[in-house]
Amino acid sequence: MDGFIPSQAAGTAEIVFFDLETTVPRRAGQRFWVLEFGAIIVCPRKLVELESFSTLIKPKDLSAVALKSSRCDGITREAVEMWAGHNIRRFDCARIKEAFAEIGKPAPVPVGMIDSLGVLTEKFGRRAGNMKMATLASYFGLGQQKHRSLDDVRMNLEVLKHCATVLFLVLSEPSA
């Protein structure tokens, strides 16, 4: 599975679902600036939220931020071993590395990672459309994506639960 890297025996490590909100470069050569970080720590057995964290980050270049601002920072809990989120492998983790490089510190490295974009694309297919979080949430009637980190990671967990239920029911159908 492209989006899953196990860290230990299944069900033993807590999982952190996280999301970043960033500026969007308006022209070539501009960089992304991390503005918000939100995370929830999830019990791997019950898939329920145990703790949450979110913070705003003031970027070095304030001119990159529109009048309407967002948030971000880093994971502070050492005991967490698995990171999870939607499109984190290609987008969020790269922004975290850039943000830590900016302050001259090594970026945190997870022991394991679940990128729900890869997992859902592989297992759920394109039955929900383009596989963006907003599209998946709409498909399952979970409301609008708010593009706030903590709200988005909670939505990501709900989308995964719904996808897992659908896949379980499909696999449970009697053979014709």
N, C-alpha and C positions, 0 to 999 in steps of 0.2 A: 504494500500500500504506500503510495507516494507521500501522502500527508501524515503518516503515523510513524513515529520512532519510539518504540517502547523503552522505558527506563528501568523497570523492575517487573516483578510478577504483577499481572493485572490486578487492579483493585487495591494496591498497597500504598501508592503515593497520591497525595492530594493533587488536584489539577487546578492550574490558574488559567482562567479565560481572561484575555486582555485585549484592549483595543487602544489605538492611538488616534487622535485627531491632529491633523497637520494643516499647515498652510498649503495652498495649491499654487505652484509656480505659474506665473502669468505669461512668462516668456522663456525661451531657450536660455539655458545657463543659470537660471535661478534654482535655488535649492528648496527642498522641503524643510520647514521648521516645525518641530514637534511642539504642540500647544497644550495637549491634554493627554493624560494617561489614566485609564480606568481598568480595574481588575476585580474579579471575584474569585475566591477560593472555593472549589467545589468538592464535595465528598464523592469519590469515584464509585461508591456502592449505591448511594441513594440519588445521586445527581441533584443535590440540593446545595444552595449557596451557604457557606459557612461564615465567610467574612467578605468584606468589600473594601476597596481603596480607590480613591481618585484624587488627582491633583492637577492644578494648572501649572504651566511652565511659561515663563516670560522669555521669548526668544531674543537672541542677541540683536537681531535686526528687526526692530519694531515696525519698520515701514512695510515689512512683508505681511503684517497682520491687518486684515480688513477691520473696519470699525466694529464689526460683530466678531467677538473672539471666542476661542475654545479652550482646551486644557491638555497637560501631560507631565510625566516624570518616569520613575523606574520602579521595579518591584523591590520591596525592601525586606521581604520575608525570606530568610535563608533556607528554611526547611522545605520550601516548595520545590518539587522536582520535575514537574511536567508543566509546560506552557501550552495553552490552547487558544485558538482564535480563528477568525475567518480571514484568509489571505495573509496570515502573519509571516509565513516563510518568505514571500517575495516583497511584501511592503513593510509591515510593522517592525520586524526584526532588523531590517536594513536601516530604518529610521532610528531605532534604538542605538545601533552601532554608531551612526553618524552623530547622534546627540552626545554619547559618551566620548567619542573622539574629540568633539568640540571642547569638552572640558578636560581633556587629557587623561581620562580614566579608562580602564578596560571595561567593556560592556559585559553585563552578566550573561552567562551561557547556561541554558537549561540542560538538564540531564536528558530530557525527552521533550518531544514536541508533537502536538496534534494540530495540523492545519485543516480546519473543517472544510475549506474550499476544495482541497485535494481529496479528502475522504468522501465528501458528499458527491463530488463530480464522478469519482470512481464507483461508488456504491449506489447512489441515488439516481445517477444519470441526469439527463437534462429535462426530466419531466416537470420541473418547476421553472424552466426558462434559462436565463443567462447565469444562474447560480450566484448572483449578487445577493447580499444579505437582505436588501430591501425587497427584492423579487421573491426570495424564499419566505420572508415574513408575510408578504401579501398572499402568496400561495396557500399558506396555512392559516390565514386570517388572524395574524398576531398583531396587526396594527402597522403604523408607519415607523420606519427607522428614524430615530431622532438625531443621529450623528452626534451623540454625546457618548463618550467612552463607556461609562458604567451602564447606561441604558442599552448600548449596542452589545456588550458582552452578555448581558442578561437575555437579550433577544437571541443571541447566538446559541446559548444553552437551550432555550425553548425550541428553536429551529431543529437542533440536533435531536432532541427528545421526540419531536413530531416525525422527523425523517426515520428515526429508529423504529417508531411504532408502525409507520407505513411499511417499512421493509420487513418487519416481523410478521405483519399480517399477510403480506404478499407471499412470503416464504411458507406461511401456514396454510395457504389455500390448498385444498385437495387437488390432486392431479386429475386431469380429465381423461 
